[in-house]
Amino acid sequence: MIQERPKIISLPKFLDARGNLSYIEQESHIPFTIRRTYWLYDVPGGESRGGHAYRENDEFIVALSGSFDVELDDGIEKEVYTLNRSYYGLYVPRGFWRKMINFSTNSLAMVLSSTNYTADDYIRDYEEYLKLKKDGKI
């Protein structure tokens, strides 16, 4: 099974002296239907969020304000993406271990998800994640 790869996706942006505007349309700018939206805010400097993978959920992560890094791990290689502009985001397909780190002061992360929340979709143990990857189950 060939797994989709994460990628930075540029969003439309309209520049205006009164303020700029960007938007996201499901199945147009991002390759899934949005089933859930959540945001992370007031994350203290030095803290991290995430530290899990999903069996079914795909995500699109945008830094609406400030900056942070998203560390993605496919079980073999790790790659870090810096998000610091509100007119692009990171598409994260299911099956990647992800951790969000290096939050700047007053950063705001918005996450669009392809599934409704279900605790069973989360893989929270890294050793279990590696075994599922090795066995081709995610």
Residue pairs with C-beta under 8 A, 6 or more apart in sequence:
1 136
3 74
3 93
3 95
4 93
5 93
6 72
6 79
6 81
6 90
6 91
6 92
6 93
6 96
7 90
7 91
8 81
8 88
8 89
8 90
8 91
9 29
9 30
9 60
9 88
9 89
9 90
9 91
10 87
10 88
11 22
11 23
11 24
11 29
11 62
11 87
11 88
11 89
12 22
12 23
12 29
12 87
13 20
13 21
13 22
13 87
14 20
14 21
14 22
20 87
22 86
22 87
24 30
24 60
24 62
24 89
24 112
26 32
26 33
26 34
26 112
27 33
30 60
30 89
30 91
30 112
31 58
31 91
32 58
32 60
32 114
33 114
34 112
34 113
34 114
35 113
35 114
35 115
35 116
36 112
36 113
36 115
36 116
36 117
37 110
37 111
37 112
37 113
38 110
38 111
38 113
39 64
39 108
39 109
39 110
39 111
40 49
40 100
40 108
40 109
40 111
41 107
41 108
41 109
43 49
43 68
43 103
43 107
43 109
44 103
45 103
45 104
45 105
47 103
48 99
48 100
48 101
49 99
49 100
49 103
49 109
50 70
50 98
50 99
50 100
51 97
51 98
51 99
51 124
52 97
52 98
52 122
52 123
52 124
53 94
53 95
53 96
53 97
53 98
53 122
53 123
53 129
53 138
54 94
54 95
54 115
54 121
54 122
54 123
55 94
55 95
55 120
55 121
55 122
55 123
55 138
56 94
56 114
56 115
56 121
57 94
57 113
57 114
57 115
57 121
58 91
58 92
58 93
58 94
58 113
58 114
58 115
59 91
59 92
59 98
59 111
59 112
59 113
59 114
60 89
60 90
60 91
60 92
60 111
60 112
61 70
61 83
61 89
61 90
61 92
61 100
61 109
61 110
61 111
61 112
62 83
62 86
62 88
62 89
62 90
62 109
62 110
62 111
62 112
63 83
63 84
63 85
63 86
63 89
63 107
63 108
63 109
64 86
64 108
64 109
64 110
65 86
65 106
65 107
65 108
66 84
66 103
66 104
66 105
66 106
66 107
66 108
67 82
67 83
67 84
67 102
67 103
67 104
67 107
68 82
68 83
68 84
68 100
68 101
68 102
68 103
68 104
68 107
68 109
69 80
69 81
69 82
69 83
69 100
69 101
69 102
70 80
70 81
70 83
70 90
70 92
70 98
70 99
70 100
70 101
71 78
71 79
71 80
71 98
71 99
71 100
71 101
72 78
72 79
72 80
72 81
72 92
72 96
72 97
72 98
73 96
73 97
73 98
73 99
74 95
74 96
74 97
74 133
75 97
75 129
75 130
75 133
75 134
81 90
83 89
83 90
83 109
92 98
94 138
95 133
95 138
97 123
97 126
97 129
100 109
103 109
115 121
123 129
123 132
123 138
129 138
132 138
